[in-house]
């Protein structure tokens, strides 16, 4: 495909033919005959050629060619598409190449569709040796998405759509560009495309509409959900820097927390070097904050960076009692990144008291003393983790606690719903479906079960907060009652003696 040196990756012609129904083949033959009739033959005559030349191909797809083409592709992208279909590199497309290319894009395996798309973006003869730049991926994806939206009559907000596409591209390079930070190899692109397969749908619709005029998709293609923006580090509402978290660590940790809480900023609640090495001070800062989800990050004297995520309010001085829920996890940032979720062996997620703070137990995944000085990290049954520190007993040199502060409550409420995965700037079919009798697609109403899950997720943290208030009130009432009972029972209590003296004076006065 796109060159003789990659011919072995092209499917067999007979196999390609077998993927089409007779009506589909009839439409393809009609389109090919029309375009080949407009092409120049080797003798310079029109109407007798059995191939499509580049000029005719570009007039069919390109913008600014002085024709009534609906596609308006930039000349560079149309040139790439022509090269991909001309896999014999003869500057013309015969019917065999024509059928094979469309079969790959529209009827092929997942890998074949990804190969086709990558080859169009790069315009390279051998896709396995090509590399895709960030700009080429962005421009190619944007052009195809906007063209398909226009062909299907889908109304979009271009600025929002562009930001969505740019976020997808940035995410691809951030998480998958391992060889070169500004270029993707085919293998890296394939790994990204496997988790963002909706992108291939746009290419499929473009090719279908380009060569089979009666093709109408039942549903409009949608872009994958755009990843949330990079969390901003804040302190007292102002941008702040961390000694323990870099951008890569922030993004990786953001992707590990529950999906409904990923659109957040990180609000610094405690930093040992800033607020003092005191667990009491740390508890005070955390307890008086408005956040209810926390990242604890520390560094030991051996250079290991690690920590834990707590999705519930911090309880102060609970003794050895553990609390938290199954959304807790512990993690390693350096020397390697790793996340360890609950193993279901026990529910010893988190403990906080005046003497120490800990994740996991009875063998602590992370333990810090009250002076934030000495720590322990062992293999823990709670999270199934190995020791996270350089040595099991370690010296802590730094601690930071960050609260996760939601940017947009409305997005948080919808982020974890199935419906949100179907949202994109492309939305739904409009003109194309209404003119052909296809029922206009509407977003599927969420089921009662989905609504209940969303409501429970949204109210969980608030309920936890209310429970904490009630517990605190009960403890206060219990303390008052015990004190009153001890005062009544103890005849030599100073307060009792004082009360008796006061009563005697009052009686004497009467």
C-alpha positions as CSV (number, residue, x, y, z in Angstrom):
1,X,0.0,0.0,0.0
2,X,1.4,3.4,-1.0
3,X,4.5,1.8,-2.6
4,X,5.9,-1.4,-3.9
5,X,8.0,-1.9,-0.7
6,X,4.8,-2.3,1.4
7,X,2.8,-4.4,-1.1
8,X,2.9,-7.4,1.3
9,X,0.6,-5.5,3.7
10,X,-2.1,-5.2,1.0
11,X,-5.0,-7.8,1.1
12,X,-5.6,-10.1,-1.8
13,X,-7.8,-8.7,-4.5
14,X,-10.2,-11.6,-4.4
15,X,-10.4,-11.3,-0.6
16,X,-11.2,-7.6,-1.0
17,X,-13.9,-8.3,-3.5
18,X,-15.5,-10.8,-1.2
19,X,-16.0,-8.2,1.5
20,X,-18.6,-6.2,-0.6
21,X,-22.2,-7.0,-1.4
22,X,-23.3,-7.0,-5.0
23,X,-25.0,-3.6,-4.7
24,X,-21.9,-2.1,-3.1
25,X,-19.7,-3.4,-5.9
26,X,-22.1,-2.0,-8.5
27,X,-21.8,1.5,-6.9
28,X,-18.1,1.2,-6.7
29,X,-17.8,0.2,-10.4
30,X,-20.1,3.1,-11.4
31,X,-18.0,5.6,-9.5
32,X,-14.7,4.2,-10.8
33,X,-16.1,4.2,-14.4
34,X,-17.1,7.9,-14.0
35,X,-13.7,9.0,-12.7
36,X,-11.7,6.9,-15.1
37,X,-13.7,8.3,-18.0
38,X,-12.6,11.8,-17.0
39,X,-9.0,10.8,-16.7
40,X,-6.3,11.2,-19.4
41,X,-5.3,8.0,-21.1
42,X,-1.8,7.2,-22.2
43,X,-2.7,8.5,-25.7
44,X,-4.0,11.8,-24.2
45,X,-7.6,11.0,-25.0
46,X,-10.5,11.1,-22.5
47,X,-13.1,8.5,-22.1
48,X,-11.1,5.4,-23.0
49,X,-8.9,5.0,-19.9
50,X,-9.4,2.3,-17.3
51,X,-7.5,4.0,-14.5
52,X,-7.9,7.2,-12.4
53,X,-5.1,9.7,-12.8
54,X,-3.9,12.1,-10.2
55,X,-5.4,15.2,-11.8
56,X,-8.9,13.7,-11.9
57,X,-8.5,12.3,-8.3
58,X,-7.6,15.8,-7.0
59,X,-10.4,17.4,-8.9
60,X,-12.8,15.0,-7.1
61,X,-11.4,15.6,-3.6
62,X,-9.4,18.8,-3.5
63,X,-10.4,22.3,-2.5
64,X,-9.8,25.2,-4.9
65,X,-10.0,23.1,-8.1
66,X,-12.7,25.1,-9.7
67,X,-15.3,22.3,-9.5
68,X,-18.3,21.5,-7.4
69,X,-16.6,18.9,-5.2
70,X,-18.1,18.4,-1.8
71,X,-14.9,17.3,-0.2
72,X,-12.5,20.3,-0.3
73,X,-9.5,18.4,1.1
74,X,-6.2,20.3,1.2
75,X,-4.0,19.3,-1.8
76,X,-1.4,17.7,0.5
77,X,-3.9,15.4,2.1
78,X,-5.5,14.5,-1.2
79,X,-2.0,13.8,-2.5
80,X,-1.4,11.5,0.5
81,X,-4.7,9.7,-0.1
82,X,-3.8,9.2,-3.8
83,X,-0.4,7.7,-2.9
84,X,-2.1,5.3,-0.4
85,X,-4.5,4.0,-3.1
86,X,-1.8,3.9,-5.8
87,X,0.1,1.1,-4.0
88,X,1.9,0.1,-7.2
89,X,3.4,3.7,-7.5
90,X,2.4,4.1,-11.1
91,X,0.7,7.6,-10.7
92,X,-2.6,6.0,-11.5
93,X,-5.2,3.9,-9.7
94,X,-6.7,0.8,-11.4
95,X,-9.8,-0.9,-10.3
96,X,-7.9,-3.6,-8.4
97,X,-6.1,-0.9,-6.3
98,X,-9.3,1.0,-6.0
99,X,-11.2,-2.0,-4.5
100,X,-8.4,-3.1,-2.2
101,X,-7.9,0.4,-0.7
102,X,-11.6,0.8,0.0
103,X,-11.8,-2.7,1.4
104,X,-8.9,-1.9,3.8
105,X,-10.4,1.3,5.0
106,X,-14.1,0.3,5.2
107,X,-14.2,-3.4,5.4
108,X,-10.8,-4.4,6.8
109,X,-9.5,-5.5,10.1
110,X,-8.8,-3.0,12.9
111,X,-5.0,-3.2,12.0
112,X,-5.8,-2.6,8.3
113,X,-7.9,0.5,9.1
114,X,-5.2,1.9,11.3
115,X,-2.6,1.3,8.7
116,X,-4.7,3.1,6.1
117,X,-5.3,6.1,8.3
118,X,-1.6,6.3,9.4
119,X,-0.5,6.1,5.8
120,X,-2.9,9.0,4.8
121,X,-1.6,11.1,7.6
122,X,2.1,10.5,6.8
123,X,1.9,10.2,3.0
124,X,4.7,7.7,3.2
125,X,5.3,4.7,0.9
126,X,6.2,2.3,3.7
127,X,4.1,3.1,6.7
128,X,6.2,0.9,9.0
129,X,9.2,3.1,8.4
130,X,7.3,6.4,8.5
131,X,7.0,8.8,11.4
132,X,4.0,11.1,12.1
133,X,4.6,14.6,13.4
134,X,2.3,16.3,15.8
135,X,1.3,19.0,13.3
136,X,0.6,16.5,10.5
137,X,-1.6,14.4,12.8
138,X,-3.5,17.5,14.0
139,X,-4.0,18.9,10.5
140,X,-5.0,15.5,9.0
141,X,-7.4,14.7,11.8
142,X,-9.0,18.1,11.8
143,X,-9.5,18.1,8.0
144,X,-11.1,14.7,7.9
145,X,-13.4,15.4,10.9
146,X,-14.5,18.8,9.6
147,X,-15.0,17.4,6.1
148,X,-17.2,14.5,7.4
149,X,-19.2,16.8,9.6
150,X,-19.9,19.0,6.6
151,X,-20.8,16.0,4.3
152,X,-23.2,14.7,6.9
153,X,-24.7,18.2,7.7
154,X,-23.5,18.0,11.3
155,X,-23.5,21.4,13.0
156,X,-20.4,22.0,15.2
157,X,-18.6,24.7,17.0
158,X,-15.3,24.8,15.2
159,X,-13.3,26.3,18.0
160,X,-14.5,23.7,20.5
161,X,-14.0,20.9,17.9
162,X,-10.4,22.2,17.2
163,X,-9.6,22.2,21.0
164,X,-11.1,18.7,21.3
165,X,-8.9,17.4,18.4
166,X,-5.8,19.2,19.7
167,X,-6.4,17.5,23.1
168,X,-6.6,14.1,21.5
169,X,-3.3,14.7,19.6
170,X,-1.5,16.0,22.7
171,X,-2.7,13.0,24.7
172,X,-1.4,10.7,21.9
173,X,2.1,12.1,22.0
174,X,2.2,12.4,25.8
175,X,1.3,8.8,26.5
176,X,2.5,7.0,23.4
177,X,5.5,8.9,21.9
178,X,8.3,6.8,23.5
179,X,10.9,6.9,20.7
180,X,10.7,10.6,19.8
181,X,8.6,13.2,21.8
182,X,7.5,15.0,18.6
183,X,6.9,12.0,16.3
184,X,4.9,8.8,16.4
185,X,6.1,5.6,14.9
186,X,3.4,3.4,13.3
187,X,3.5,1.0,16.3
188,X,3.0,4.0,18.7
189,X,0.1,5.3,16.6
190,X,-1.4,1.8,16.5
191,X,-1.4,1.6,20.3
192,X,-3.1,5.0,20.6
193,X,-5.6,4.2,17.8
194,X,-6.6,0.9,19.5
195,X,-8.0,2.9,22.4
196,X,-9.4,5.7,20.2
197,X,-10.9,3.6,17.4
198,X,-13.6,6.2,16.7
199,X,-11.1,8.2,14.8
200,X,-11.0,5.5,12.1
201,X,-14.8,5.9,11.7
202,X,-14.3,9.4,10.2
203,X,-11.8,8.1,7.6
204,X,-14.2,5.3,6.7
205,X,-17.1,7.7,6.2
206,X,-14.9,10.0,4.1
207,X,-13.9,7.1,1.8
208,X,-17.4,5.7,1.6
209,X,-18.8,9.1,0.7
210,X,-16.1,9.7,-1.8
211,X,-16.6,6.5,-3.8
212,X,-20.0,5.2,-3.1
213,X,-22.5,8.0,-3.4
214,X,-25.5,6.2,-2.0
215,X,-23.7,5.3,1.3
216,X,-25.5,6.9,4.3
217,X,-24.1,6.0,7.8
218,X,-26.8,5.0,10.3
219,X,-25.1,7.1,13.0
220,X,-22.6,9.9,12.7
221,X,-19.1,9.1,13.8
222,X,-18.0,10.6,17.1
223,X,-14.6,11.6,18.4
224,X,-13.3,9.8,21.5
225,X,-13.8,11.8,24.7
226,X,-11.2,14.5,24.9
227,X,-8.9,14.0,27.9
228,X,-9.3,16.6,30.6
229,X,-6.8,19.5,30.6
230,X,-3.6,19.1,32.7
231,X,-4.4,19.9,36.3
232,X,-3.1,23.2,37.6
233,X,-1.1,23.2,40.8
234,X,-2.5,25.9,43.2
235,X,-1.8,27.3,46.6
236,X,-4.2,29.9,48.1
237,X,-5.7,30.2,44.6
238,X,-2.4,31.0,42.9
239,X,-0.3,28.8,40.6
240,X,2.3,26.9,42.6
241,X,5.1,24.4,42.0
242,X,5.7,21.0,43.6
243,X,9.0,19.5,44.7
244,X,7.6,16.0,44.1
245,X,5.2,16.1,41.2
246,X,6.1,16.9,37.6
247,X,3.6,17.2,34.7
248,X,4.0,13.5,33.7
249,X,3.4,12.3,37.2
250,X,0.3,14.6,37.5
251,X,-1.2,13.3,34.3
252,X,-0.6,9.6,35.2
253,X,-2.1,10.1,38.6
254,X,-5.0,12.0,37.2
255,X,-5.8,9.0,35.0
256,X,-5.8,6.7,38.0
257,X,-8.4,8.4,40.1
258,X,-12.2,7.8,39.6
259,X,-13.3,9.2,36.2
260,X,-15.8,11.6,37.7
261,X,-13.0,13.4,39.5
262,X,-10.4,13.8,36.8
263,X,-11.4,17.4,35.7
264,X,-9.6,18.8,38.7
265,X,-6.9,21.2,39.9
266,X,-4.5,20.2,42.6
267,X,-4.7,22.5,45.6
268,X,-1.7,22.4,48.0
269,X,-2.9,21.8,51.6
270,X,0.4,20.9,53.3
271,X,4.0,21.1,52.4
272,X,6.5,20.0,55.1
273,X,9.2,22.5,54.0
274,X,6.7,25.3,54.0
275,X,4.4,24.5,57.0
276,X,6.8,22.6,59.3
277,X,7.4,18.9,59.8
278,X,4.4,18.2,62.0
279,X,1.6,15.7,61.5
280,X,-0.6,17.8,63.7
281,X,-0.2,20.8,61.4
282,X,-0.8,18.6,58.4
283,X,-4.1,17.3,59.9
284,X,-5.2,20.9,60.7
285,X,-4.6,22.1,57.2
286,X,-6.3,19.1,55.6
287,X,-9.3,19.2,58.0
288,X,-10.0,22.9,57.4
289,X,-9.8,22.7,53.6
290,X,-12.9,22.5,51.4
291,X,-11.5,19.5,49.5
292,X,-12.5,15.9,50.2
293,X,-10.1,13.9,48.0
294,X,-6.4,13.9,48.7
295,X,-3.0,12.9,47.2
296,X,-0.3,12.2,49.8
297,X,3.2,12.3,48.2
298,X,6.5,11.8,50.0
299,X,10.2,11.3,49.3
300,X,12.6,9.3,51.2
301,X,16.4,9.8,51.7
302,X,17.0,7.2,49.0
303,X,15.3,9.3,46.4
304,X,12.2,7.2,46.1
305,X,9.0,9.2,45.5
306,X,5.7,7.5,46.4
307,X,2.3,8.1,48.0
308,X,-1.4,7.3,48.3
309,X,-4.8,8.5,47.2
310,X,-7.5,9.0,49.8
311,X,-11.1,9.7,48.4
312,X,-12.7,10.5,51.8
313,X,-12.4,13.2,54.4
314,X,-9.5,12.8,56.9
315,X,-10.5,11.7,60.4
316,X,-8.3,13.1,63.1
317,X,-7.1,10.8,65.8
318,X,-9.0,7.6,65.1
319,X,-6.5,5.5,66.9
320,X,-5.7,2.3,65.1
321,X,-9.0,2.3,63.3
322,X,-8.8,2.1,59.5
323,X,-11.2,3.8,57.1
324,X,-11.6,4.8,53.4
325,X,-13.0,2.9,50.5
326,X,-12.1,0.8,47.5
327,X,-11.1,3.9,45.5
328,X,-8.0,4.3,47.6
329,X,-4.7,3.3,46.1
330,X,-1.0,3.7,46.7
331,X,1.6,4.5,44.0
332,X,5.3,4.8,43.1
333,X,6.6,7.7,41.1
334,X,10.3,7.1,41.2
335,X,12.4,5.2,40.3
336,X,9.5,3.7,38.3
337,X,5.8,4.6,38.0
338,X,3.3,2.0,39.4
339,X,-0.1,2.0,40.9
340,X,-1.5,-0.5,43.4
341,X,-5.3,-0.8,43.9
342,X,-7.0,-2.6,46.8
343,X,-6.6,-6.4,46.6
344,X,-9.8,-7.2,48.5
345,X,-7.8,-9.0,51.2
346,X,-8.9,-6.5,53.8
347,X,-10.3,-3.0,54.2
348,X,-7.4,-1.4,56.0
349,X,-7.2,1.5,53.6
350,X,-6.1,4.4,55.7
351,X,-5.5,5.3,59.4
352,X,-4.8,8.7,60.9
353,X,-4.0,9.4,64.6
354,X,-1.8,11.7,66.6
355,X,1.1,9.2,66.5
356,X,1.1,8.3,62.8
357,X,-0.6,8.3,59.5
358,X,-0.7,5.1,57.3
359,X,-2.0,3.5,54.1
360,X,-2.6,-0.3,54.4
361,X,-2.3,-2.7,57.2
362,X,-1.5,-4.6,59.3
363,X,1.8,-4.4,57.3
364,X,1.9,-0.8,56.3
365,X,2.2,0.1,52.6
366,X,3.1,3.6,53.9
367,X,3.6,4.7,57.5
368,X,4.9,8.1,58.8
369,X,5.4,9.1,62.4
370,X,4.1,12.3,64.0
371,X,7.3,14.2,63.2
372,X,7.2,13.2,59.6
373,X,10.6,11.9,60.1
374,X,10.7,8.1,60.2
375,X,8.7,5.9,58.0
376,X,7.9,2.3,57.0
377,X,6.9,0.8,53.7
378,X,6.4,-3.0,53.5
379,X,4.6,-5.4,51.1
380,X,1.0,-4.8,52.1
381,X,-1.9,-7.2,51.8
382,X,-4.3,-4.3,51.5
383,X,-2.9,-3.1,48.1
384,X,-0.7,-6.0,47.0
385,X,2.2,-3.7,46.7
386,X,5.9,-4.3,47.3
387,X,7.9,-1.9,49.5
388,X,7.7,1.5,47.9
389,X,10.7,3.1,49.6
390,X,14.4,2.5,49.1
391,X,14.5,0.5,52.3
392,X,11.5,-0.8,54.4
393,X,12.5,1.6,57.3
394,X,13.2,4.9,55.8
395,X,13.9,8.6,56.6
396,X,11.3,10.9,55.1
397,X,12.8,14.1,53.7
398,X,9.7,15.6,52.3
399,X,5.9,15.4,52.3
400,X,3.2,17.2,50.3
401,X,-0.6,16.7,50.6
402,X,-2.7,17.9,47.7
403,X,-6.5,18.3,47.6
404,X,-8.3,17.6,44.4
405,X,-10.5,20.6,43.5
406,X,-13.1,20.2,40.8
407,X,-13.0,22.7,38.0
408,X,-16.5,22.2,36.8
409,X,-19.2,20.4,38.8
410,X,-21.4,19.8,35.8
411,X,-18.6,18.0,34.0
412,X,-17.8,15.9,37.1
413,X,-21.5,14.8,37.3
414,X,-21.5,13.6,33.7
415,X,-17.9,12.4,33.2
416,X,-18.5,8.9,34.4
417,X,-21.8,8.3,32.6
418,X,-21.9,6.1,29.4
419,X,-23.7,9.0,27.6
420,X,-20.7,11.2,28.0
421,X,-18.6,8.8,25.9
422,X,-20.9,9.4,23.0
423,X,-20.6,13.2,23.1
424,X,-18.3,15.1,20.7
425,X,-18.4,18.1,18.5
426,X,-19.8,15.8,15.8
427,X,-23.0,15.1,17.7
428,X,-25.7,13.5,15.4
429,X,-26.9,13.2,11.8
430,X,-29.1,16.0,10.6
431,X,-29.4,16.9,7.0
432,X,-28.1,13.6,5.6
433,X,-30.5,11.5,7.6
434,X,-33.5,13.7,7.2
435,X,-33.2,13.7,3.4
436,X,-33.0,10.0,3.1
437,X,-35.6,8.8,5.5
438,X,-33.2,7.5,8.1
439,X,-34.4,8.3,11.6
440,X,-32.4,11.0,13.2
441,X,-30.2,9.6,16.0
442,X,-30.7,11.0,19.5
443,X,-28.7,10.4,22.6
444,X,-29.8,7.3,24.3
445,X,-31.6,8.2,27.6
446,X,-29.7,7.0,30.6
447,X,-31.2,4.0,32.3
448,X,-32.5,4.3,35.9
449,X,-29.6,2.2,37.0
450,X,-27.1,4.6,35.4
451,X,-28.9,7.6,37.0
452,X,-28.7,5.9,40.4
453,X,-25.0,5.2,40.0
454,X,-24.4,8.9,39.0
455,X,-26.4,10.2,41.9
456,X,-24.7,7.9,44.4
457,X,-21.2,8.8,43.1
458,X,-22.1,12.5,43.2
459,X,-23.4,12.4,46.8
460,X,-20.9,9.9,48.3
461,X,-18.4,12.6,49.4
462,X,-21.2,14.8,50.8
463,X,-22.6,11.9,52.7
464,X,-19.2,11.1,54.1
465,X,-18.9,14.7,55.3
466,X,-22.3,14.7,56.9
467,X,-21.5,11.4,58.7
468,X,-18.3,13.0,60.0
469,X,-20.3,15.9,61.4
470,X,-22.8,13.6,63.1
471,X,-20.0,11.4,64.6
472,X,-18.3,14.5,65.9
473,X,-21.6,15.7,67.5
474,X,-22.2,12.3,69.0
475,X,-18.6,12.3,70.5
476,X,-19.2,15.7,72.0
477,X,-22.5,14.7,73.5
478,X,-20.9,11.5,74.8
479,X,-18.1,13.5,76.4
480,X,-20.5,16.0,78.0
481,X,-22.6,13.1,79.4
482,X,-19.6,11.3,80.8
483,X,-18.3,14.4,82.4
484,X,-21.7,15.2,83.9
485,X,-22.0,11.6,85.3
486,X,-18.5,11.8,86.8
487,X,-19.3,15.1,88.4
488,X,-22.5,13.7,90.0
489,X,-20.8,10.5,91.2
490,X,-17.6,12.0,92.6
491,X,-18.3,13.7,96.0
492,X,-14.8,15.2,96.3
493,X,-14.8,16.7,92.8
494,X,-13.7,20.3,93.0
495,X,-16.6,21.3,90.9
496,X,-19.0,19.3,93.2
497,X,-17.5,21.0,96.2
498,X,-17.8,24.4,94.6
499,X,-21.4,23.6,93.7
500,X,-22.2,22.6,97.3
501,X,-20.6,25.7,98.7
502,X,-22.6,27.8,96.3
503,X,-25.8,26.1,97.2
504,X,-25.0,26.6,101.0
505,X,-24.5,30.3,100.4
506,X,-27.6,30.6,98.5
507,X,-29.6,28.8,101.2
508,X,-27.9,30.9,104.0
509,X,-28.8,34.0,102.1
510,X,-32.5,33.0,102.2
